[in-house]
Each structure stands twice: as C-alpha cells, then as structure tokens.
C-alpha cells in the first residue's frame, strides 16, 4: 500500500510519478524500496488519469461503509439458539475432558 500512497502523494504534489521520485518518497517514509514493485507500479499508472480514477473511486468508497452497516443499527445480540448451541458445546467438551482423566 505504501507504493500506492507514494504515487498518490507525488501526484497530489504535482510531481511526476516515476521511478526516481517513487524511490525518494519511499526512502523518506522509511520504506525499503523494491525496484520491481516500483517499476511495475509506474508502468501500470503510465496511461491512467489519476484524478479521474480518484473521483470514480470516491463514491464507491463512501458507499461501502453505508452498505456494510445497512440494517445493522447496533451490535446484535446472539440469538437464543446460538447461546444454547454454545452451552451444549461446552458441556460436551467438559465430558470429553473428563473421560481423559478417568
């Protein structure tokens, strides 16, 4: 992720997203730069309009948390059936351990 963040930082600062600049950003952040990953990222971003990609991704990113919490106003309590299953499981486990020790 730090490679993508570095590319976004360079873009936001108005700098070219190239290998030399990526190395500088990663080094400044204390990340050991992997030449192959930098080269692959720069090549992948070569024909990408980063501003357009960010604006298209923003509504999706904003909608994801809303969709995840839809129908779940708060933490749901376990159903009674689940509590009973857990109790039975613990009882069975205790019986199994008891048989080990005679």
N, C-alpha and C positions, 0 to 999 in steps of 0.2 A: 504494500500500500504506500510505503514511503516514496516509491518511484513515481506513482501517480500523483501524489501530493506535491512532489518536487516539480513535476511537469505543470501542474495547475498553478503553483506559485510563480514559476517562470512566466507562464502565460499572463497571469494577472499583473505581473510587474512589467509587462511589455517586452520581455526578453525572448530571444529565440529559444525554442525547445530543441536543443541539440545536445550531442554527447558531452561536449566540453562544459556547457552550462549545467547539465544534469550532474556531472561529476562534482562540480563546485558546490552545488546546493546540497547534495548528499553528504559530502565531506563536512560542510558547515553544520549539518544536522547530526553529525557523529555516526553516520551510517557507512558501513564498508560497502563501497560501490562494486557491483558486479557488472563488468564490461558487457557481457552477453545480454543481460537484462536491460541495461541502458540502451544498447543498440536496438534491441527488439522493440522497446517502447517508443523510441524516437522514430523508428521505421513505421510502426503502427499508427502513430499520430501525424505522420507526414501529410496525408491528404484529408485530415479531419479538421472540420471547423469547430474548434473547442468551445467557442461561445454558443454556437447552435446546440452542441451536444449537452452543454450545461443547462441551457434553457429547456431543452426537451426532457432532461432527467429530473429537473426540479419538481414538476408537478407529480411525477411518479414517486419520488422520494417523499413528498409531503402526503400523498395519499396512502402510502404503505402503513404508517403507524395508525392512521384512522381506520383502515380496513382491518388491521390486526385487532384493534380494540372494539370493533363494532359488535354490539350485542353483549359485551362484557363490561358492564359499568364498574365493577369492582372485582375483587378476588372472590371466586365462587367457593362455597364450602363443599367438601366432598359429600356425595350422596350417601344415604344410609347404607345402601348396598355395598358401596366401596369400603365403608368402615367395617361392616360385618365380614367382608372378604379378608380384610387386613387382620382382623381379630382371629379368624379361623386359621389363617396362615401362621400367625404367631403361636397359636396353640399347637398346630401340627409340628412346627419347628421345635417347640419345647418337648413334645412327646418323642420326637426323633433324637434329640439330645439325651433325653432320659434313658433311652434304650442303649445308648453308647456306654453309659456308666452303670448299667445293671439295675 
